[in-house]
Amino acid sequence: RPPRAPAPAEPAAEEAAPSSSSSTHDDFSWRLLEGANIHARREHARVALWPSTGDRARPPPPKRSFLDIDEVERFARDRGIKKTSLRLCYRELFRRGKSTFENAPDVSARDMKLLRDNFTVCTSEVVETKTTEDGSGAKMVVRLHDGKLVETVVIGHSRSADDGDGDGDETRDGGEDADVVPGTRDKNKVFRNTVCVSSQVGCAMGCTFCETGTLGLMANLTAGEICEQVWHARNLCGSTGVRNVVMMGMGEPLDNYEEVLIALRAMTHQAVFDMRQRSVTVSTVGVPASIRKLADDAPNVGLALSLHAPTQDLRATLLPSAAGTSHTLGRLTESLRYHRRKSGRGAMIEYIVIDGVNDSSTHARELGELVGATLLADDVDVEGSNPATGGRRKREQSGYFVNLIPYNPTDVGGTHGYQSPADDALERMATILGDEFGVKAKVRWSTRRGREVDGACGQLALKSMRKEEKPQ
């Protein structure tokens, strides 16, 4: 991919940035080709992903991804392609359910030829799909245009029809969804699917319980490659589609910040995937500076923090990346407070529970003190978007939610002697957090289902094709 072109001067009123009087929460997903492009025109512009040198250099694809809306918009501006042409092409894909945009009606022959010659819907392909025995989930191995591989997980959920589908994000709600086959429907159930996407090939974080870190960091994904995983998941799920996206797959999303931000914009864009911003969640091991940037750039998108330990010393042992002075628990706490003030809600706290390592009652109380007191200490009210309350939300409406995740066995974790915790230890931790500290917590028993396909938390490591993807 060539480097981003310098930002053109503001030529006309219709190309101007959204009015400063607009709500910050409404500026994130403006319509195609209207408003300044927040990525190509900002001082810290997106870095080219096709470098000519470096260990992770990647060749450009023959055609670029049509799901990379930043690339498409820039190309359209440079070539004078009409705005309506892009909208009609995306409508062909997402409203009419077609697999190509090339038959979009009412697009001029010139515009269509330019788009067809330079873009394709997907630059990647699914080369392997594994489904759990009960059909409640699946893992896809996706081959990128240059042969590199990433893994994407689809998780099926259901509730009884009497409960309704609701508007809450199931990554935060209290209900344990029943098992379903992605893409199927029953008259007594309302089905929905969550897709867990990767943002990098491999990962540099090196968490001691996570198999992905053993791959090392091979490459960053482009925004289009991130979105293509959602596209593949939609095709797998059929008529039920994908309701939620979590960036909890391979890689550290905030280390690929600009590409992730553009992917978020495509996922929530009314003309493209058209997902609710609160139905998309970015998970991070904890990059304080980027958490603040995310709060400013996309405050309505969900944030999940891979905490895994309530103290700095223990966290640095489990997560080597947390040992640096810029990633301490103190700095992370400040960034989470900032994000909560900007977004109007607390982050989702991910806590992998390991037997004899971080599962004691003492650990639970330290976690409760951190989440239920320290993170809420200095802000009774936080910013919100509810005009009826003057743009403020009460503390109890914007607190943090803790997911207690049983450790899933991995080869790398086995070298440290890690084992899955006892069920009563998980339940005890949830009880302490709720009863003693008022922190909403839930044991995510459902993650165990992913072990059948090596798709549970910490298990994404391309085991079936590992030899093919090892770095040179």
Secondary structure, 3 states (H helix, E strand, C coil): CCCCCCCCCCCCHHHCCCCCCCCHHHCCCCCCCCCCCCCCCCCCCCCCCCCCCCCCCCCCCCCEECCCHHHHHHHHHHHCCCHHHHHHHHHHHHCCCCCCCCCCCCCCHHHHHHHHHHEECCCCEEEEEEECCCCCEEEEEEECCCCCEEEEEEEEEEEEHHHCCCCCCCCCCCCCCCCCCCCCCCCCEEEEEEEECCCEEECCCCCCCCCHHHHCEEEECCHHHHHHHHHHHHHHHHHHCCCEEEECCCCCHHHHHHHHHHHHHHHHCCCCCCCCHHHEEEEECCCHHHHHHHHHHCCCCEEEEECCCCCHHHHHHHCHHHHCHHHCHHHHHHHHHHHHHHHCCCCEEEEEECCCCCCCHHHHHHHHHHHHCHHHCCCCEEECCCHHHCCEEEHHHCCCEEEEEECCCCHHHHHCCCCCCCHHHHHHHHHHHHHHHCCEEEECHHHHHHHHHCCCCCCCCCHHHHHHHCCC
